[in-house]
Structures are given as structure tokens and as C-alpha cells.
Amino acid sequence: MSRGRLITLEGGEGAGKSTVLVAVQERLAGHGIDVIATREPGGTALGEAVRALVLDPAQAGISAESELLLMFAARAQLVREVVLPALDAGRWVLSDRYTDASHAYQGGGRGQPPERIDQLAAWAAPVVPDLSLLLDLPVATGLARAGQRGSADRIEREGAEFFERVRNAYRERAAADPARFRVIDASQPVQAVRAEAIAAIDAYVAAQAGRA
């Protein structure tokens, strides 16, 4: 049995990751691939508890260091409870955010050193994504969309400068690893974004089949 693949969706606030995730999951299933979807932080009982904590506006005093460690605590559990067992069973995993999100939010946004994040990733989450779709859009557009969802969580309440740093960190990571990343203009209408994501998935699946 061949090992499964880890595909991640990344992007800032209002990028439309949830909508794209559904489309990608359906497309992969249409290719006959056994795929499961998860999210970060979350995906396990521990991860969902961490998610509730770090996104709670009442927890405004969480330090940058604590936030980073909490994210990796949730991630470590997800990798061991969900990701690795699925990959070992030949299943594909589709994750709404993964380690690149820590480089963007806790690194670019909070100023945590990239070397520290890399060390945590190597120890707590040593599975590197096979393909990452980055949904990129201007911060003002993303925040306007996110504002339509209702009350903002603790991270969504950050200012535009924070999210500009997040976006820049994402774009820098994508530029540094073009073999893994596919950057999609998420400011387009949702149908166009979904179409680009599906095209990227089709191309990746075809490439994998060609290597078999």
C-alpha cells in the first residue's frame, strides 16, 4: 500500500478556505482517492479545546510564546491521532491550515523567530505537506469578508498591520518553495477560486499517477 498524501489549505482571514476545502475534498473523492478533512487548530478533542481557548476574545492576555506552544500542542496531537495513521493507511489528508500557518501568524504576525517554529515543527509535527494551496488576497478585502461572519474571535480582532505581516510571511514561504505551493488569487469570485483550486488538484493527482 502506498503512503497517503498531505494537502494543506493556507491563507489569511476571509480567504474562503472552508469553501475551497469542500470543493477539493469532493474532487479528490471523484478521483477515487480515500480522503479525510481536518482543521487547525482542531481535528481532535484536545485540538478543539485548544481552538476554543486561543480564539476566545476573553483570553486577550495570551502571550506570543504561549500561543505558539498551544498551536503546536494541538498540532502534535492531530499528527499522531489523525494524520500519521491516515497516511500510513494510504489515505490522503486535507487540512485547513498546518505548520505554514504558524510561520505566518505566530512568526510573521507575532514576531516569533522562524528557527524556533522550525524546531517545534521538526519535533512535534514532522510531516511535511506534499502540496499546499495558498489562498492569497489583499488584507482589506479579507477583513471585510471576515467581518460579515459576525463577532470576531481573538485573532480576528488584530489590526490590519498584523494581517499584512501574516500575508507577507505566507507569500515569502510560497516564493521560497514553489514546488510545494500553488498560489491562488482569492480576491476573485468564489467560482473562479474553486476552479483554480480544482485545477491544481487535478494536475497534482495526474502527476502522482504518472509517477506510479
Rosetta blueprint (number, residue, H / E / L):
1 M L
2 S L
3 R L
4 G L
5 R L
6 L E
7 I E
8 T E
9 L E
10 E E
11 G E
12 G L
13 E L
14 G L
15 A L
16 G L
17 K H
18 S H
19 T H
20 V H
21 L H
22 V H
23 A H
24 V H
25 Q H
26 E H
27 R H
28 L H
29 A H
30 G H
31 H L
32 G L
33 I L
34 D L
35 V E
36 I E
37 A E
38 T E
39 R E
40 E L
41 P L
42 G L
43 G L
44 T L
45 A H
46 L H
47 G H
48 E H
49 A H
50 V H
51 R H
52 A H
53 L H
54 V H
55 L L
56 D L
57 P H
58 A H
59 Q H
60 A L
61 G L
62 I L
63 S L
64 A H
65 E H
66 S H
67 E H
68 L H
69 L H
70 L H
71 M H
72 F H
73 A H
74 A H
75 R H
76 A H
77 Q H
78 L H
79 V H
80 R H
81 E H
82 V H
83 V H
84 L H
85 P H
86 A H
87 L H
88 D H
89 A L
90 G L
91 R L
92 W E
93 V E
94 L E
95 S E
96 D E
97 R L
98 Y L
99 T H
100 D H
101 A H
102 S H
103 H H
104 A H
105 Y H
106 Q H
107 G H
108 G H
109 G H
110 R L
111 G L
112 Q L
113 P L
114 P H
115 E H
116 R H
117 I H
118 D H
119 Q H
120 L H
121 A H
122 A H
123 W H
124 A H
125 A L
126 P L
127 V L
128 V L
129 P L
130 D L
131 L E
132 S E
133 L E
134 L E
135 L E
136 D E
137 L L
138 P L
139 V H
140 A H
141 T H
142 G H
143 L H
144 A H
145 R H
146 A H
147 G H
148 Q L
149 R L
150 G L
151 S L
152 A L
153 D L
154 R L
155 I L
156 E L
157 R L
158 E L
159 G L
160 A H
161 E H
162 F H
163 F H
164 E H
165 R H
166 V H
167 R H
168 N H
169 A H
170 Y H
171 R H
172 E H
173 R H
174 A H
175 A H
176 A H
177 D L
178 P L
179 A L
180 R L
181 F E
182 R E
183 V E
184 I E
185 D E
186 A L
187 S L
188 Q L
189 P L
190 V H
191 Q H
192 A H
193 V H
194 R H
195 A H
196 E H
197 A H
198 I H
199 A H
200 A H
201 I H
202 D H
203 A H
204 Y H
205 V H
206 A H
207 A H
208 Q H
209 A H
210 G H
211 R H
212 A L
